[in-house]
Amino acid sequence: MNKLALVTGATSGIGRAFAERLAADGHDLVIVGRRQERLEEFAAVHPEVEVRTVAADLSTAEGIDAVAGICATEPLTLLVNNAGVAHYMPLAELPADKAAELVNVKVLAPTMLMRAAVVGMQERGEGTIVNVSGMIAFSGAAPRSQMPRRAVYGGSLAYLVAMSQILSAELAGTGVHVQVLCPGVVATEFHTRQGMDLSGVPRMTADEVVAASLRGLELGETVCAPGVEDVGLLDAAFQADLAAFGAQSPELAARYRAA
Ligand SMILES: NC(=O)c1ccc[n+]([C@@H]2O[C@H](COP(=O)([O-])OP(=O)(O)OC[C@H]3O[C@@H](n4cnc5c(N)ncnc54)[C@H](OP(=O)(O)O)[C@@H]3O)[C@@H](O)[C@H]2O)c1
């Protein structure tokens, strides 16, 4: 029996590249996205594997429930939480419906899909979850001059990093592995869909991002950063996080005490 992977946001970009590579590697697939015609077109050109298409809007409770139901009942070996939207905007200008859409697709949907999939994966003693975040997750300390305004998007990526790291530790020894994938700028439809032209910016290809993810899984990486040459930089950042975490005390720090 083939391995079974579910990929969200498989209609373009990184998700499509995951689906292509996984099909080439002999995985049966459940592919999710809103653009039904693209899902069907993918299935039509991949008769070598079984492809189930699921047209679902992961910004809605119905869409999330439908896909979570599949995660809970199908014997997934791999779940790729990839669907995403950018909505780069200063918070005060970000319409409420766009803020909710972003958080639903990038935070709520991955959470509910992981929650649904992890039960069976643990029972079967094997499984892999890949959450597609991005390097912006690490940009929180950047000054105003350096960064575009995109606090909700950046926050959603940081959620995926912390969530994946903590879940990975929680699942240690169960046979279930978690990776958070953190690309930099990738040549996909992501920016053009919101009217941005990044064709002049050096960009990685979606195929390269997928190759890094799969190799990162072989290397046992929880955090996979395809464009970061010196992996020691990431280790140092996480060690610094842990040092600050471990430095807390129940006593009020001196700088907060009344003079
Ligand atoms: N491109 C970059 O520079 C970059 C960098 C770092 C991280 N990322 C992350 O990579 C992931 C994939 O993005 P991409 O670059 O491949 O962009 P993309 O080409 O725009 O693909 C986004 C995918 O998400 C799906 N999607 C969006 N909203 C959805 C919804 N409400 N319900 C279901 N599916 C939805 C889209 O499918 P439908 O429109 O058919 O629904 C599409 O398949 C994103 O999560 C993004 O945060 C991208």
PDBQT file of the ligand as one rigid body, heavy atoms in Angstrom, charges set to zero:
ROOT
HETATM    1  N1  LIG A 301       6.071  32.642  -1.305  1.00  0.00    +0.000 N 
HETATM    2  C1  LIG A 301       6.822  33.027  -0.277  1.00  0.00    +0.000 C 
HETATM    3  O1  LIG A 301       7.701  33.912  -0.444  1.00  0.00    +0.000 OA
HETATM    4  C2  LIG A 301       6.659  32.380   1.060  1.00  0.00    +0.000 A 
HETATM    5  C3  LIG A 301       7.670  32.575   1.998  1.00  0.00    +0.000 A 
HETATM    6  C4  LIG A 301       7.554  31.989   3.246  1.00  0.00    +0.000 A 
HETATM    7  C5  LIG A 301       6.455  31.221   3.545  1.00  0.00    +0.000 A 
HETATM    8  N2  LIG A 301       5.462  31.053   2.625  1.00  0.00    +0.000 N 
HETATM    9  C6  LIG A 301       4.308  30.235   3.026  1.00  0.00    +0.000 C 
HETATM   10  O2  LIG A 301       4.159  29.222   2.057  1.00  0.00    +0.000 OA
HETATM   11  C7  LIG A 301       2.802  28.783   2.046  1.00  0.00    +0.000 C 
HETATM   12  C8  LIG A 301       2.405  28.526   0.603  1.00  0.00    +0.000 C 
HETATM   13  O3  LIG A 301       2.427  29.743  -0.094  1.00  0.00    +0.000 OA
HETATM   14  P1  LIG A 301       2.940  29.876  -1.576  1.00  0.00    +0.000 P 
HETATM   15  O4  LIG A 301       4.118  30.756  -1.565  1.00  0.00    +0.000 OA
HETATM   16  O5  LIG A 301       3.037  28.575  -2.230  1.00  0.00    +0.000 OA
HETATM   17  O6  LIG A 301       1.730  30.762  -2.163  1.00  0.00    +0.000 OA
HETATM   18  P2  LIG A 301       0.573  30.472  -3.221  1.00  0.00    +0.000 P 
HETATM   19  O7  LIG A 301       1.159  30.054  -4.520  1.00  0.00    +0.000 OA
HETATM   20  O8  LIG A 301      -0.276  31.701  -3.180  1.00  0.00    +0.000 OA
HETATM   21  O9  LIG A 301      -0.212  29.244  -2.589  1.00  0.00    +0.000 OA
HETATM   22  C9  LIG A 301      -1.064  29.394  -1.494  1.00  0.00    +0.000 C 
HETATM   23  C10 LIG A 301      -1.944  28.165  -1.419  1.00  0.00    +0.000 C 
HETATM   24  O10 LIG A 301      -2.801  28.298  -0.275  1.00  0.00    +0.000 OA
HETATM   25  C11 LIG A 301      -4.122  28.004  -0.669  1.00  0.00    +0.000 C 
HETATM   26  N3  LIG A 301      -5.093  28.741   0.146  1.00  0.00    +0.000 N 
HETATM   27  C12 LIG A 301      -5.111  30.074   0.406  1.00  0.00    +0.000 A 
HETATM   28  N4  LIG A 301      -6.201  30.389   1.126  1.00  0.00    +0.000 NA
HETATM   29  C13 LIG A 301      -6.885  29.238   1.330  1.00  0.00    +0.000 A 
HETATM   30  C14 LIG A 301      -8.099  28.916   1.983  1.00  0.00    +0.000 A 
HETATM   31  N5  LIG A 301      -8.859  29.860   2.550  1.00  0.00    +0.000 N 
HETATM   32  N6  LIG A 301      -8.513  27.639   1.990  1.00  0.00    +0.000 NA
HETATM   33  C15 LIG A 301      -7.777  26.675   1.369  1.00  0.00    +0.000 A 
HETATM   34  N7  LIG A 301      -6.616  26.915   0.747  1.00  0.00    +0.000 NA
HETATM   35  C16 LIG A 301      -6.174  28.186   0.714  1.00  0.00    +0.000 A 
HETATM   36  C17 LIG A 301      -4.209  28.407  -2.124  1.00  0.00    +0.000 C 
HETATM   37  O11 LIG A 301      -5.203  27.656  -2.791  1.00  0.00    +0.000 OA
HETATM   38  P3  LIG A 301      -6.621  28.212  -3.310  1.00  0.00    +0.000 P 
HETATM   39  O12 LIG A 301      -6.446  29.655  -3.694  1.00  0.00    +0.000 OA
HETATM   40  O13 LIG A 301      -6.952  27.306  -4.441  1.00  0.00    +0.000 OA
HETATM   41  O14 LIG A 301      -7.538  28.026  -2.160  1.00  0.00    +0.000 OA
HETATM   42  C18 LIG A 301      -2.832  27.995  -2.625  1.00  0.00    +0.000 C 
HETATM   43  O15 LIG A 301      -2.840  26.652  -3.016  1.00  0.00    +0.000 OA
HETATM   44  C19 LIG A 301       1.981  29.888   2.719  1.00  0.00    +0.000 C 
HETATM   45  O16 LIG A 301       1.400  29.373   3.896  1.00  0.00    +0.000 OA
HETATM   46  C20 LIG A 301       2.991  30.978   3.039  1.00  0.00    +0.000 C 
HETATM   47  O17 LIG A 301       2.747  31.528   4.330  1.00  0.00    +0.000 OA
HETATM   48  C21 LIG A 301       5.545  31.602   1.381  1.00  0.00    +0.000 A 
ENDROOT
TORSDOF 0
